[in-house]
């Protein structure tokens, strides 16, 4: 008769049930694992054998078959060691089968019988609770799994302590959930001198969740500004905290069960591959765009990323999720991020105007900025030129407003948008950057002067349909920052100034200003 222990297989942030069945049969002594297992799962045979030897146990004689059901679901990872060992102990009579019936299990075995940490304890605990089961996990994962709520958790240090628990000689206590961190204070916006236009764009982006691109020479403060965005954003809501923690759990980034309400801020190097940005690899791990879910993805030196890697972000930026297709599976990860990027105007860094201007302008500017595709740029709401900081700016005292003051205005604007969305009762998004369809038309009811300006700008700059929509969203956020009710012409005019039209240069900026102020 087969002995069964429940485990899980991960598909994105979801955990699907896997039944680990063990049966002893006659014949030559052999240990077989079947059920579409990868190499790491297949190698569990030797880890289980060594862990049993450390307890003074030997595998039963004859043929031992381990079946991972359903057989057509790929089994990947190192967390099947513990359920295989428990099912085998049940088959050998070391642990009563009825004692295992109410539990699911994950964990890797060391050769001495200790249970090593594995990724995915939080989604595994939530899946076990949904199945009406408790979860047995490594001691190092107990504090993380305890966040699953009412799910019973056992977190043994070793296999022998678990055996003693089920025999009643050493009862394990339930682990406590890890700490909730509010997030350490990041760098202050007061450190940035000058760059008032860039600061204004940062405030608008934070208030509405809009994507932002800074273009300017080296040393102008682009990275400094971007790194201060996370400190301007409000803490994660309960739902956002759960979504973000599930992704971090799958990636193995939750240390000692500690969750944080601070929004993620990910800044991958420009050598990152497409798989590193969107996810992939042998076990289809989440990429940077998913690790930044509900937070900020900062791409410094934007044109230095490969074109393939950058264009792979187009779909996640639009839909808020990334789908990784494989021959035998499609894995989905959440990827609702706020993109902030920075770039130099050309390869030499200085562009075609001012001191140290590029001698190859404008050809060098067009070639360098042309590395970033138009469809990706069309998904960026604010494009801001960041000029060099002057000596006069550097000699000034720190500005009066810092992160705390700006964050208060951003929180007020977000609260205004959230109250407006809640009043509809239709599940509308509280973030202006996600407003669409009839809801967007309702919250941005343009009067005749504003409509005329939008029409004139669309004809002059060839705004795409996406650009038109994103401009309306941006105008709504600008109005919210002022506490204004309807979106007026002045709000639309400022929003249009931030829309990118071709390679950035001062002449193009002056042209736009002339059109929008007419």
TASULBEL-V236496 format. One line per field, one symbol per residue. ss: DSSP state (@ for helix, = for strand, . for the rest). phi: phi as a letter, one per 30 degrees, with the letter a starting at -180 (. if undefined). Layout:
ss: ???
phi: ???
This chain:
ss: ..=========..============....=====..=.@@@@.@@@@@@@@@@@........=======.....=.....@@@@@@@@@@@@....@@@@..===..==....===....@@@@@@@@@@...===..@@@@@@@@@@....==...=@@@@@@@@@............==.......@@@....@@@@@@@@@@@@@...====......@@@@@@.@@@@.....@@@@@@@@@@@@@........==....==.......@@@@@==....==.@@@@....====..@@@..@@@@@.@@@@@@@.=====....=====...======...................@@@@@@@....@@@@....====.....@@@@@.......@@@@@@@@@@@@@@@@@@@@@@.......@@@..@@@@@@@....@@@@@@@@@@@@@@...@@@@@@@@@@@@@@@@@.......@@@@@@@@@........@@@@@@@@@@@@.
phi: .dcbbdbbbcbiccccdbcccbbcbdjddacbcbjhcdddddddedddedddddcicbdddjdccccccddccdcbjcccedddddddddddidcddddcdcbcbblccddcjdccdbdjdddddddddddicdbcbdedcdddddddjdddbcbddbdddddddddicadddddcdddccdjddddcdddccihddddddddddddciddbbcbaddidjddedddcdedddddddedddddddddddddiccchidcbddddbcbddddddddddcjljdchddcddddceibccccdheddddddddddddddddciabcccbdcabccbdacbcdbbbaddaddjcicbididddcdddddddddddcdeedddccdbcbdcdddddddddddeddccddddddddddddddddddddddicidddcddcdaiddddddbcdddddddddddddddchddddddddddddddddddddiddddcedddddddddddbiedadddddddedddcd
